[in-house]
Amino acid sequence: MIGVTGYNTGTYYREVFGEEWRDFEDIYNHIENEYQTYFSNYPWIITEFASSSYGGDKAKWISDMFLHLDKYENIKIAVWYSCPDMDFRPEYEGKIARPYMLDETPETLEAFKEGLHDYLGT
């Protein structure tokens, strides 16, 4: 089993780190291209993944993720990291920089429920 991790960090730190909104395919196409050479015979687990809501539509990101997940045949398990990342800068102490919570809004939670339902065919 090979563990991979990729996040849509959103755009909160755009001016600090140049972060851009990235969809699931952008993130995992890159990972797949790098890992297929050496680890194509192993099952993969996404040990952590999530999307921020800063800079885009998180509910749509979740829905689109489920539409494209089958494309990555090696991925067998995926674990959503449902916690906020806080701003690391002292002057912004306590401010959420990357809201990765799955239940951040009713829309994000519903997108996940619907996507999982459709993905599993139940």
Phi and psi in radians as a Rosetta constraint file:
Dihedral C 1 N 2 CA 2 C 2 CIRCULARHARMONIC -1.984 0.35
Dihedral N 2 CA 2 C 2 N 3 CIRCULARHARMONIC 2.307 0.35
Dihedral C 2 N 3 CA 3 C 3 CIRCULARHARMONIC -1.694 0.35
Dihedral N 3 CA 3 C 3 N 4 CIRCULARHARMONIC 2.334 0.35
Dihedral C 3 N 4 CA 4 C 4 CIRCULARHARMONIC -2.250 0.35
Dihedral N 4 CA 4 C 4 N 5 CIRCULARHARMONIC 2.721 0.35
Dihedral C 4 N 5 CA 5 C 5 CIRCULARHARMONIC -2.495 0.35
Dihedral N 5 CA 5 C 5 N 6 CIRCULARHARMONIC 2.372 0.35
Dihedral C 5 N 6 CA 6 C 6 CIRCULARHARMONIC -2.732 0.35
Dihedral N 6 CA 6 C 6 N 7 CIRCULARHARMONIC 2.377 0.35
Dihedral C 6 N 7 CA 7 C 7 CIRCULARHARMONIC -2.163 0.35
Dihedral N 7 CA 7 C 7 N 8 CIRCULARHARMONIC 2.579 0.35
Dihedral C 7 N 8 CA 8 C 8 CIRCULARHARMONIC -1.585 0.35
Dihedral N 8 CA 8 C 8 N 9 CIRCULARHARMONIC 1.729 0.35
Dihedral C 8 N 9 CA 9 C 9 CIRCULARHARMONIC -1.303 0.35
Dihedral N 9 CA 9 C 9 N 10 CIRCULARHARMONIC -0.183 0.35
Dihedral C 9 N 10 CA 10 C 10 CIRCULARHARMONIC 1.333 0.35
Dihedral N 10 CA 10 C 10 N 11 CIRCULARHARMONIC -2.770 0.35
Dihedral C 10 N 11 CA 11 C 11 CIRCULARHARMONIC -2.124 0.35
Dihedral N 11 CA 11 C 11 N 12 CIRCULARHARMONIC 0.262 0.35
Dihedral C 11 N 12 CA 12 C 12 CIRCULARHARMONIC -0.982 0.35
Dihedral N 12 CA 12 C 12 N 13 CIRCULARHARMONIC -0.745 0.35
Dihedral C 12 N 13 CA 13 C 13 CIRCULARHARMONIC -1.737 0.35
Dihedral N 13 CA 13 C 13 N 14 CIRCULARHARMONIC 0.533 0.35
Dihedral C 13 N 14 CA 14 C 14 CIRCULARHARMONIC -0.956 0.35
Dihedral N 14 CA 14 C 14 N 15 CIRCULARHARMONIC -0.821 0.35
Dihedral C 14 N 15 CA 15 C 15 CIRCULARHARMONIC -1.350 0.35
Dihedral N 15 CA 15 C 15 N 16 CIRCULARHARMONIC -0.406 0.35
Dihedral C 15 N 16 CA 16 C 16 CIRCULARHARMONIC -1.491 0.35
Dihedral N 16 CA 16 C 16 N 17 CIRCULARHARMONIC -0.847 0.35
Dihedral C 16 N 17 CA 17 C 17 CIRCULARHARMONIC -2.067 0.35
Dihedral N 17 CA 17 C 17 N 18 CIRCULARHARMONIC -0.021 0.35
Dihedral C 17 N 18 CA 18 C 18 CIRCULARHARMONIC 1.276 0.35
Dihedral N 18 CA 18 C 18 N 19 CIRCULARHARMONIC 0.458 0.35
Dihedral C 18 N 19 CA 19 C 19 CIRCULARHARMONIC -1.133 0.35
Dihedral N 19 CA 19 C 19 N 20 CIRCULARHARMONIC 2.505 0.35
Dihedral C 19 N 20 CA 20 C 20 CIRCULARHARMONIC -2.221 0.35
Dihedral N 20 CA 20 C 20 N 21 CIRCULARHARMONIC 2.704 0.35
Dihedral C 20 N 21 CA 21 C 21 CIRCULARHARMONIC -1.181 0.35
Dihedral N 21 CA 21 C 21 N 22 CIRCULARHARMONIC 2.275 0.35
Dihedral C 21 N 22 CA 22 C 22 CIRCULARHARMONIC -2.279 0.35
Dihedral N 22 CA 22 C 22 N 23 CIRCULARHARMONIC 2.361 0.35
Dihedral C 22 N 23 CA 23 C 23 CIRCULARHARMONIC -1.469 0.35
Dihedral N 23 CA 23 C 23 N 24 CIRCULARHARMONIC 2.981 0.35
Dihedral C 23 N 24 CA 24 C 24 CIRCULARHARMONIC -0.970 0.35
Dihedral N 24 CA 24 C 24 N 25 CIRCULARHARMONIC -0.764 0.35
Dihedral C 24 N 25 CA 25 C 25 CIRCULARHARMONIC -1.091 0.35
Dihedral N 25 CA 25 C 25 N 26 CIRCULARHARMONIC -0.738 0.35
Dihedral C 25 N 26 CA 26 C 26 CIRCULARHARMONIC -0.978 0.35
Dihedral N 26 CA 26 C 26 N 27 CIRCULARHARMONIC -0.759 0.35
Dihedral C 26 N 27 CA 27 C 27 CIRCULARHARMONIC -1.240 0.35
Dihedral N 27 CA 27 C 27 N 28 CIRCULARHARMONIC -0.889 0.35
Dihedral C 27 N 28 CA 28 C 28 CIRCULARHARMONIC -1.499 0.35
Dihedral N 28 CA 28 C 28 N 29 CIRCULARHARMONIC -0.338 0.35
Dihedral C 28 N 29 CA 29 C 29 CIRCULARHARMONIC -1.090 0.35
Dihedral N 29 CA 29 C 29 N 30 CIRCULARHARMONIC -0.764 0.35
Dihedral C 29 N 30 CA 30 C 30 CIRCULARHARMONIC -1.088 0.35
Dihedral N 30 CA 30 C 30 N 31 CIRCULARHARMONIC -0.821 0.35
Dihedral C 30 N 31 CA 31 C 31 CIRCULARHARMONIC -1.101 0.35
Dihedral N 31 CA 31 C 31 N 32 CIRCULARHARMONIC -0.791 0.35
Dihedral C 31 N 32 CA 32 C 32 CIRCULARHARMONIC -1.071 0.35
Dihedral N 32 CA 32 C 32 N 33 CIRCULARHARMONIC -0.758 0.35
Dihedral C 32 N 33 CA 33 C 33 CIRCULARHARMONIC -1.041 0.35
Dihedral N 33 CA 33 C 33 N 34 CIRCULARHARMONIC -0.693 0.35
Dihedral C 33 N 34 CA 34 C 34 CIRCULARHARMONIC -1.300 0.35
Dihedral N 34 CA 34 C 34 N 35 CIRCULARHARMONIC -0.683 0.35
Dihedral C 34 N 35 CA 35 C 35 CIRCULARHARMONIC -1.521 0.35
Dihedral N 35 CA 35 C 35 N 36 CIRCULARHARMONIC -0.462 0.35
Dihedral C 35 N 36 CA 36 C 36 CIRCULARHARMONIC -1.017 0.35
Dihedral N 36 CA 36 C 36 N 37 CIRCULARHARMONIC -0.603 0.35
Dihedral C 36 N 37 CA 37 C 37 CIRCULARHARMONIC -1.016 0.35
Dihedral N 37 CA 37 C 37 N 38 CIRCULARHARMONIC -0.725 0.35
Dihedral C 37 N 38 CA 38 C 38 CIRCULARHARMONIC -1.889 0.35
Dihedral N 38 CA 38 C 38 N 39 CIRCULARHARMONIC -0.389 0.35
Dihedral C 38 N 39 CA 39 C 39 CIRCULARHARMONIC -2.225 0.35
Dihedral N 39 CA 39 C 39 N 40 CIRCULARHARMONIC 0.466 0.35
Dihedral C 39 N 40 CA 40 C 40 CIRCULARHARMONIC -1.214 0.35
Dihedral N 40 CA 40 C 40 N 41 CIRCULARHARMONIC -0.353 0.35
Dihedral C 40 N 41 CA 41 C 41 CIRCULARHARMONIC -1.591 0.35
Dihedral N 41 CA 41 C 41 N 42 CIRCULARHARMONIC 0.089 0.35
Dihedral C 41 N 42 CA 42 C 42 CIRCULARHARMONIC -1.950 0.35
Dihedral N 42 CA 42 C 42 N 43 CIRCULARHARMONIC 2.596 0.35
Dihedral C 42 N 43 CA 43 C 43 CIRCULARHARMONIC -1.295 0.35
Dihedral N 43 CA 43 C 43 N 44 CIRCULARHARMONIC 2.585 0.35
Dihedral C 43 N 44 CA 44 C 44 CIRCULARHARMONIC -1.982 0.35
Dihedral N 44 CA 44 C 44 N 45 CIRCULARHARMONIC 2.575 0.35
Dihedral C 44 N 45 CA 45 C 45 CIRCULARHARMONIC -2.139 0.35
Dihedral N 45 CA 45 C 45 N 46 CIRCULARHARMONIC 2.280 0.35
Dihedral C 45 N 46 CA 46 C 46 CIRCULARHARMONIC -1.426 0.35
Dihedral N 46 CA 46 C 46 N 47 CIRCULARHARMONIC 1.815 0.35
Dihedral C 46 N 47 CA 47 C 47 CIRCULARHARMONIC -1.259 0.35
Dihedral N 47 CA 47 C 47 N 48 CIRCULARHARMONIC -0.470 0.35
Dihedral C 47 N 48 CA 48 C 48 CIRCULARHARMONIC -2.713 0.35
Dihedral N 48 CA 48 C 48 N 49 CIRCULARHARMONIC 2.377 0.35
Dihedral C 48 N 49 CA 49 C 49 CIRCULARHARMONIC -2.739 0.35
Dihedral N 49 CA 49 C 49 N 50 CIRCULARHARMONIC 2.742 0.35
Dihedral C 49 N 50 CA 50 C 50 CIRCULARHARMONIC -3.060 0.35
Dihedral N 50 CA 50 C 50 N 51 CIRCULARHARMONIC 3.030 0.35
Dihedral C 50 N 51 CA 51 C 51 CIRCULARHARMONIC -2.281 0.35
Dihedral N 51 CA 51 C 51 N 52 CIRCULARHARMONIC 2.402 0.35
Dihedral C 51 N 52 CA 52 C 52 CIRCULARHARMONIC -1.314 0.35
Dihedral N 52 CA 52 C 52 N 53 CIRCULARHARMONIC 2.906 0.35
Dihedral C 52 N 53 CA 53 C 53 CIRCULARHARMONIC -1.792 0.35
Dihedral N 53 CA 53 C 53 N 54 CIRCULARHARMONIC -0.145 0.35
Dihedral C 53 N 54 CA 54 C 54 CIRCULARHARMONIC -1.309 0.35
Dihedral N 54 CA 54 C 54 N 55 CIRCULARHARMONIC 2.105 0.35
Dihedral C 54 N 55 CA 55 C 55 CIRCULARHARMONIC 1.715 0.35
Dihedral N 55 CA 55 C 55 N 56 CIRCULARHARMONIC 0.033 0.35
Dihedral C 55 N 56 CA 56 C 56 CIRCULARHARMONIC -3.016 0.35
Dihedral N 56 CA 56 C 56 N 57 CIRCULARHARMONIC -2.980 0.35
Dihedral C 56 N 57 CA 57 C 57 CIRCULARHARMONIC -1.732 0.35
Dihedral N 57 CA 57 C 57 N 58 CIRCULARHARMONIC 1.762 0.35
Dihedral C 57 N 58 CA 58 C 58 CIRCULARHARMONIC -1.121 0.35
Dihedral N 58 CA 58 C 58 N 59 CIRCULARHARMONIC -0.701 0.35
Dihedral C 58 N 59 CA 59 C 59 CIRCULARHARMONIC -1.081 0.35
Dihedral N 59 CA 59 C 59 N 60 CIRCULARHARMONIC -0.718 0.35
Dihedral C 59 N 60 CA 60 C 60 CIRCULARHARMONIC -1.156 0.35
Dihedral N 60 CA 60 C 60 N 61 CIRCULARHARMONIC -0.698 0.35
Dihedral C 60 N 61 CA 61 C 61 CIRCULARHARMONIC -0.992 0.35
Dihedral N 61 CA 61 C 61 N 62 CIRCULARHARMONIC -0.777 0.35
Dihedral C 61 N 62 CA 62 C 62 CIRCULARHARMONIC -1.129 0.35
Dihedral N 62 CA 62 C 62 N 63 CIRCULARHARMONIC -0.830 0.35
Dihedral C 62 N 63 CA 63 C 63 CIRCULARHARMONIC -1.036 0.35
Dihedral N 63 CA 63 C 63 N 64 CIRCULARHARMONIC -0.791 0.35
Dihedral C 63 N 64 CA 64 C 64 CIRCULARHARMONIC -1.124 0.35
Dihedral N 64 CA 64 C 64 N 65 CIRCULARHARMONIC -0.637 0.35
Dihedral C 64 N 65 CA 65 C 65 CIRCULARHARMONIC -0.997 0.35
Dihedral N 65 CA 65 C 65 N 66 CIRCULARHARMONIC -0.807 0.35
Dihedral C 65 N 66 CA 66 C 66 CIRCULARHARMONIC -1.149 0.35
Dihedral N 66 CA 66 C 66 N 67 CIRCULARHARMONIC -0.555 0.35
Dihedral C 66 N 67 CA 67 C 67 CIRCULARHARMONIC -1.178 0.35
Dihedral N 67 CA 67 C 67 N 68 CIRCULARHARMONIC -0.505 0.35
Dihedral C 67 N 68 CA 68 C 68 CIRCULARHARMONIC -1.855 0.35
Dihedral N 68 CA 68 C 68 N 69 CIRCULARHARMONIC -0.107 0.35
Dihedral C 68 N 69 CA 69 C 69 CIRCULARHARMONIC -1.042 0.35
Dihedral N 69 CA 69 C 69 N 70 CIRCULARHARMONIC -0.657 0.35
Dihedral C 69 N 70 CA 70 C 70 CIRCULARHARMONIC -1.070 0.35
Dihedral N 70 CA 70 C 70 N 71 CIRCULARHARMONIC -0.402 0.35
Dihedral C 70 N 71 CA 71 C 71 CIRCULARHARMONIC -1.069 0.35
Dihedral N 71 CA 71 C 71 N 72 CIRCULARHARMONIC -0.468 0.35
Dihedral C 71 N 72 CA 72 C 72 CIRCULARHARMONIC -1.765 0.35
Dihedral N 72 CA 72 C 72 N 73 CIRCULARHARMONIC 1.508 0.35
Dihedral C 72 N 73 CA 73 C 73 CIRCULARHARMONIC -1.105 0.35
Dihedral N 73 CA 73 C 73 N 74 CIRCULARHARMONIC -0.476 0.35
Dihedral C 73 N 74 CA 74 C 74 CIRCULARHARMONIC -1.334 0.35
Dihedral N 74 CA 74 C 74 N 75 CIRCULARHARMONIC -0.394 0.35
Dihedral C 74 N 75 CA 75 C 75 CIRCULARHARMONIC -1.308 0.35
Dihedral N 75 CA 75 C 75 N 76 CIRCULARHARMONIC 2.078 0.35
Dihedral C 75 N 76 CA 76 C 76 CIRCULARHARMONIC -1.946 0.35
Dihedral N 76 CA 76 C 76 N 77 CIRCULARHARMONIC -0.448 0.35
Dihedral C 76 N 77 CA 77 C 77 CIRCULARHARMONIC -2.457 0.35
Dihedral N 77 CA 77 C 77 N 78 CIRCULARHARMONIC 2.521 0.35
Dihedral C 77 N 78 CA 78 C 78 CIRCULARHARMONIC -2.454 0.35
Dihedral N 78 CA 78 C 78 N 79 CIRCULARHARMONIC 2.349 0.35
Dihedral C 78 N 79 CA 79 C 79 CIRCULARHARMONIC -2.066 0.35
Dihedral N 79 CA 79 C 79 N 80 CIRCULARHARMONIC 2.032 0.35
Dihedral C 79 N 80 CA 80 C 80 CIRCULARHARMONIC -1.345 0.35
Dihedral N 80 CA 80 C 80 N 81 CIRCULARHARMONIC 2.254 0.35
Dihedral C 80 N 81 CA 81 C 81 CIRCULARHARMONIC -1.515 0.35
Dihedral N 81 CA 81 C 81 N 82 CIRCULARHARMONIC 1.800 0.35
Dihedral C 81 N 82 CA 82 C 82 CIRCULARHARMONIC -1.819 0.35
Dihedral N 82 CA 82 C 82 N 83 CIRCULARHARMONIC 1.101 0.35
Dihedral C 82 N 83 CA 83 C 83 CIRCULARHARMONIC -2.487 0.35
Dihedral N 83 CA 83 C 83 N 84 CIRCULARHARMONIC 2.696 0.35
Dihedral C 83 N 84 CA 84 C 84 CIRCULARHARMONIC -1.444 0.35
Dihedral N 84 CA 84 C 84 N 85 CIRCULARHARMONIC 2.535 0.35
Dihedral C 84 N 85 CA 85 C 85 CIRCULARHARMONIC -1.697 0.35
Dihedral N 85 CA 85 C 85 N 86 CIRCULARHARMONIC 2.289 0.35
Dihedral C 85 N 86 CA 86 C 86 CIRCULARHARMONIC -1.608 0.35
Dihedral N 86 CA 86 C 86 N 87 CIRCULARHARMONIC 2.668 0.35
Dihedral C 86 N 87 CA 87 C 87 CIRCULARHARMONIC -1.104 0.35
Dihedral N 87 CA 87 C 87 N 88 CIRCULARHARMONIC 2.261 0.35
Dihedral C 87 N 88 CA 88 C 88 CIRCULARHARMONIC -1.428 0.35
Dihedral N 88 CA 88 C 88 N 89 CIRCULARHARMONIC -0.218 0.35
Dihedral C 88 N 89 CA 89 C 89 CIRCULARHARMONIC -1.403 0.35
Dihedral N 89 CA 89 C 89 N 90 CIRCULARHARMONIC 2.325 0.35
Dihedral C 89 N 90 CA 90 C 90 CIRCULARHARMONIC -0.956 0.35
Dihedral N 90 CA 90 C 90 N 91 CIRCULARHARMONIC -0.640 0.35
Dihedral C 90 N 91 CA 91 C 91 CIRCULARHARMONIC -1.259 0.35
Dihedral N 91 CA 91 C 91 N 92 CIRCULARHARMONIC -0.192 0.35
Dihedral C 91 N 92 CA 92 C 92 CIRCULARHARMONIC -2.037 0.35
Dihedral N 92 CA 92 C 92 N 93 CIRCULARHARMONIC 0.423 0.35
Dihedral C 92 N 93 CA 93 C 93 CIRCULARHARMONIC -0.903 0.35
Dihedral N 93 CA 93 C 93 N 94 CIRCULARHARMONIC 2.293 0.35
Dihedral C 93 N 94 CA 94 C 94 CIRCULARHARMONIC 1.529 0.35
Dihedral N 94 CA 94 C 94 N 95 CIRCULARHARMONIC -0.074 0.35
Dihedral C 94 N 95 CA 95 C 95 CIRCULARHARMONIC -1.567 0.35
Dihedral N 95 CA 95 C 95 N 96 CIRCULARHARMONIC 2.350 0.35
Dihedral C 95 N 96 CA 96 C 96 CIRCULARHARMONIC -1.341 0.35
Dihedral N 96 CA 96 C 96 N 97 CIRCULARHARMONIC 2.160 0.35
Dihedral C 96 N 97 CA 97 C 97 CIRCULARHARMONIC -1.653 0.35
Dihedral N 97 CA 97 C 97 N 98 CIRCULARHARMONIC -0.620 0.35
Dihedral C 97 N 98 CA 98 C 98 CIRCULARHARMONIC -2.393 0.35
Dihedral N 98 CA 98 C 98 N 99 CIRCULARHARMONIC 1.682 0.35
Dihedral C 98 N 99 CA 99 C 99 CIRCULARHARMONIC -1.389 0.35
Dihedral N 99 CA 99 C 99 N 100 CIRCULARHARMONIC 1.607 0.35
Dihedral C 99 N 100 CA 100 C 100 CIRCULARHARMONIC -1.552 0.35
Dihedral N 100 CA 100 C 100 N 101 CIRCULARHARMONIC 0.012 0.35
Dihedral C 100 N 101 CA 101 C 101 CIRCULARHARMONIC -1.049 0.35
Dihedral N 101 CA 101 C 101 N 102 CIRCULARHARMONIC 2.270 0.35
Dihedral C 101 N 102 CA 102 C 102 CIRCULARHARMONIC -1.143 0.35
Dihedral N 102 CA 102 C 102 N 103 CIRCULARHARMONIC -0.584 0.35
Dihedral C 102 N 103 CA 103 C 103 CIRCULARHARMONIC -1.726 0.35
Dihedral N 103 CA 103 C 103 N 104 CIRCULARHARMONIC 0.538 0.35
Dihedral C 103 N 104 CA 104 C 104 CIRCULARHARMONIC -0.989 0.35
Dihedral N 104 CA 104 C 104 N 105 CIRCULARHARMONIC -0.730 0.35
Dihedral C 104 N 105 CA 105 C 105 CIRCULARHARMONIC -2.382 0.35
Dihedral N 105 CA 105 C 105 N 106 CIRCULARHARMONIC 2.808 0.35
Dihedral C 105 N 106 CA 106 C 106 CIRCULARHARMONIC -1.022 0.35
Dihedral N 106 CA 106 C 106 N 107 CIRCULARHARMONIC -0.571 0.35
Dihedral C 106 N 107 CA 107 C 107 CIRCULARHARMONIC -1.184 0.35
Dihedral N 107 CA 107 C 107 N 108 CIRCULARHARMONIC -0.697 0.35
Dihedral C 107 N 108 CA 108 C 108 CIRCULARHARMONIC -1.201 0.35
Dihedral N 108 CA 108 C 108 N 109 CIRCULARHARMONIC -0.704 0.35
Dihedral C 108 N 109 CA 109 C 109 CIRCULARHARMONIC -1.160 0.35
Dihedral N 109 CA 109 C 109 N 110 CIRCULARHARMONIC -0.727 0.35
Dihedral C 109 N 110 CA 110 C 110 CIRCULARHARMONIC -1.149 0.35
Dihedral N 110 CA 110 C 110 N 111 CIRCULARHARMONIC -0.686 0.35
Dihedral C 110 N 111 CA 111 C 111 CIRCULARHARMONIC -1.058 0.35
Dihedral N 111 CA 111 C 111 N 112 CIRCULARHARMONIC -0.692 0.35
Dihedral C 111 N 112 CA 112 C 112 CIRCULARHARMONIC -1.193 0.35
Dihedral N 112 CA 112 C 112 N 113 CIRCULARHARMONIC -0.795 0.35
Dihedral C 112 N 113 CA 113 C 113 CIRCULARHARMONIC -1.037 0.35
Dihedral N 113 CA 113 C 113 N 114 CIRCULARHARMONIC -0.842 0.35
Dihedral C 113 N 114 CA 114 C 114 CIRCULARHARMONIC -1.135 0.35
Dihedral N 114 CA 114 C 114 N 115 CIRCULARHARMONIC -0.756 0.35
Dihedral C 114 N 115 CA 115 C 115 CIRCULARHARMONIC -1.087 0.35
Dihedral N 115 CA 115 C 115 N 116 CIRCULARHARMONIC -0.760 0.35
Dihedral C 115 N 116 CA 116 C 116 CIRCULARHARMONIC -1.151 0.35
Dihedral N 116 CA 116 C 116 N 117 CIRCULARHARMONIC -0.741 0.35
Dihedral C 116 N 117 CA 117 C 117 CIRCULARHARMONIC -1.011 0.35
Dihedral N 117 CA 117 C 117 N 118 CIRCULARHARMONIC -0.859 0.35
Dihedral C 117 N 118 CA 118 C 118 CIRCULARHARMONIC -1.174 0.35
Dihedral N 118 CA 118 C 118 N 119 CIRCULARHARMONIC -0.706 0.35
Dihedral C 118 N 119 CA 119 C 119 CIRCULARHARMONIC -1.086 0.35
Dihedral N 119 CA 119 C 119 N 120 CIRCULARHARMONIC -0.729 0.35
Dihedral C 119 N 120 CA 120 C 120 CIRCULARHARMONIC -1.453 0.35
Dihedral N 120 CA 120 C 120 N 121 CIRCULARHARMONIC -0.211 0.35
Dihedral C 120 N 121 CA 121 C 121 CIRCULARHARMONIC 1.220 0.35
Dihedral N 121 CA 121 C 121 N 122 CIRCULARHARMONIC 0.582 0.35
